[in-house]
Amino acid sequence: MSTHTEHELREIANQEGSPFNASYGKLLMWFFLISDTFTFAAFLMGYASSRFANTDTWPVPADVFDTIPVPALDSLLSAIGLNTHHMPLVFVTIMTSLLIASSVTMVRAVQEGIQMNKDGVVKWLIPTIIFGAMFLGCQYYEWTHLMHEGMTITANPFSNLGDFKDTGVMGPTAFAMFFFAITGFHGLHVLVGVGLNIWLMIVTMNGRFEKVGHYEMVEKVGLYWHFVDLVWVYVFLSYYLL
Amino acid sequence: MAHAPYTPEEYKKNVNKIWKTTAILSIVTIVEVAVAVGLHLPYHYLAAFVSIVSIIKAVYIMGVFMHLGHETKGFQFAVLFPFVFLIWGFVAFSLEGSSYKGMREAINMIWMNL
């Protein structure tokens, strides 16, 4: 048997006989993501049954989410002359673009990792972290704006039949409860993802993966980050468009 | 095992593929929101359109960004098959909600009489 370093022996053991010829670390991450998908799907199933049981009063999302809650962006768009009080779903589209952009920069970081290019990995992780943090900031503004309008976990002033400020009647509570629960659970995942990316960037800069010999950790965190993006695509679809 | 570094040609090809996929995803998202908000489609058509568009997006994100397209066929199946149950679950619970809406009065009457 030719001499192998301990690291190489571990790599061989990791590869030989592993299911689907994939590394065990990647397999674990994929199966964790599938299980997390089931958790999010459970939320969406609960949402689906409430939403279709209340079709008379369920508010139209395009009417509820039609402002830009970020004051700076709001002023900027008003200055150009756009009517920022009637921009249905524009803000949430911006949020979706932020997350997709961060996924793209993450893929580039993974590719640089395959090339064993430490500086490239760090260069592409920085915008990933920034876009992720911007998404969280947007979600914060969206939440505080809605809470200002009187929407909480137990109170929903929006309704298909007219908002509370016009009719004096509250809308279906499920709308508000599911909004905060689903976007909050997703936001928690984004927060964890941003934390993971910051950790990843720090250990990359410290040369950990040059020592280990491969950048597979970047790929695994990348899988998690793409999962977060995909979940948002489906939450966006179910909650805001259906 | 970690991937061996790409040759310069492979590297350029892979990077271009990412930018191309990004362009596709951006255009698809814009079209999706424009149609959902701009055209006032009947509800079932809207639901079908948006669902199909989202499946397209998921195929690109999972296949290209998450490299699922590079894994073995068996692994792709192992990851994708459970989604069948999730789609069924979403549809089943939507129908459940609709049916409850129609029967809410009767169900509550029976429940309160217990």
Chai-1 contact restraints between the chains, C-beta under 6 A:
chainA,res_idxA,chainB,res_idxB,connection_type,confidence,min_distance_angstrom,max_distance_angstrom,comment,restraint_id
A,E11,B,M1,contact,1.0,0.0,6.0,A-B,restraint_1
A,Q15,B,M1,contact,1.0,0.0,6.0,A-B,restraint_2
A,F20,B,T72,contact,1.0,0.0,6.0,A-B,restraint_3
A,F20,B,G74,contact,1.0,0.0,6.0,A-B,restraint_4
A,F20,B,F75,contact,1.0,0.0,6.0,A-B,restraint_5
A,W30,B,V79,contact,1.0,0.0,6.0,A-B,restraint_6
A,I34,B,P82,contact,1.0,0.0,6.0,A-B,restraint_7
A,A41,B,L86,contact,1.0,0.0,6.0,A-B,restraint_8
A,M45,B,G89,contact,1.0,0.0,6.0,A-B,restraint_9
A,M45,B,F90,contact,1.0,0.0,6.0,A-B,restraint_10
A,M45,B,F93,contact,1.0,0.0,6.0,A-B,restraint_11
A,A48,B,F90,contact,1.0,0.0,6.0,A-B,restraint_12
A,A48,B,F93,contact,1.0,0.0,6.0,A-B,restraint_13
A,A48,B,S94,contact,1.0,0.0,6.0,A-B,restraint_14
A,S49,B,F93,contact,1.0,0.0,6.0,A-B,restraint_15
A,S49,B,E96,contact,1.0,0.0,6.0,A-B,restraint_16
A,S49,B,G97,contact,1.0,0.0,6.0,A-B,restraint_17
A,F52,B,S94,contact,1.0,0.0,6.0,A-B,restraint_18
A,F52,B,G97,contact,1.0,0.0,6.0,A-B,restraint_19
A,F52,B,S98,contact,1.0,0.0,6.0,A-B,restraint_20
A,A53,B,G97,contact,1.0,0.0,6.0,A-B,restraint_21
A,A53,B,Y100,contact,1.0,0.0,6.0,A-B,restraint_22
A,A53,B,K101,contact,1.0,0.0,6.0,A-B,restraint_23
A,A62,B,V37,contact,1.0,0.0,6.0,A-B,restraint_24
A,P88,B,V37,contact,1.0,0.0,6.0,A-B,restraint_25
A,L89,B,V33,contact,1.0,0.0,6.0,A-B,restraint_26
A,L89,B,V37,contact,1.0,0.0,6.0,A-B,restraint_27
A,T93,B,V33,contact,1.0,0.0,6.0,A-B,restraint_28
A,I100,B,L25,contact,1.0,0.0,6.0,A-B,restraint_29
A,S103,B,F65,contact,1.0,0.0,6.0,A-B,restraint_30
A,V104,B,T22,contact,1.0,0.0,6.0,A-B,restraint_31
A,V107,B,I18,contact,1.0,0.0,6.0,A-B,restraint_32
A,V107,B,F65,contact,1.0,0.0,6.0,A-B,restraint_33
A,I114,B,H3,contact,1.0,0.0,6.0,A-B,restraint_34
A,I114,B,P5,contact,1.0,0.0,6.0,A-B,restraint_35
A,Q115,B,P5,contact,1.0,0.0,6.0,A-B,restraint_36
A,M116,B,P5,contact,1.0,0.0,6.0,A-B,restraint_37
A,H214,B,A2,contact,1.0,0.0,6.0,A-B,restraint_38
A,E216,B,A2,contact,1.0,0.0,6.0,A-B,restraint_39
A,L223,B,M66,contact,1.0,0.0,6.0,A-B,restraint_40
A,H226,B,I61,contact,1.0,0.0,6.0,A-B,restraint_41
A,H226,B,F65,contact,1.0,0.0,6.0,A-B,restraint_42
A,H226,B,M66,contact,1.0,0.0,6.0,A-B,restraint_43
A,L230,B,I61,contact,1.0,0.0,6.0,A-B,restraint_44
A,V233,B,K57,contact,1.0,0.0,6.0,A-B,restraint_45
A,L237,B,V50,contact,1.0,0.0,6.0,A-B,restraint_46
A,L237,B,S54,contact,1.0,0.0,6.0,A-B,restraint_47
A,L241,B,A36,contact,1.0,0.0,6.0,A-B,restraint_48
A,L241,B,V50,contact,1.0,0.0,6.0,A-B,restraint_49
A,L242,B,A47,contact,1.0,0.0,6.0,A-B,restraint_50
